[in-house]
Amino acid sequence: MKDIRAKALADAKKAGYDIEALQVAGAHTDRATTEGYIKQREVPVSTVRLKLPAA
């Protein structure tokens, strides 16, 4: 359940919602809790495309 909440908050942040709105939506009394949920889901993704030989 916690992972679904983290994904929803991270997706909402990417969509442009501010941290205060996300804190209310997550029912968090502490901003750091909201930021922790978001940080759990932010994983860097490479834009490098590799061409692998055909088998």
C-alpha angles and dihedrals in degrees: 000000000000091000092054090052091049091051092048092050093045091048091049091051090051088050089059106262114147122242094250092058090047091049090056092045091051092047090233120156091197124058090213090063091056092047089050092055091050094046091054090063102040104101120168113241123205121232091203113119116203124203110216123199117254114257 
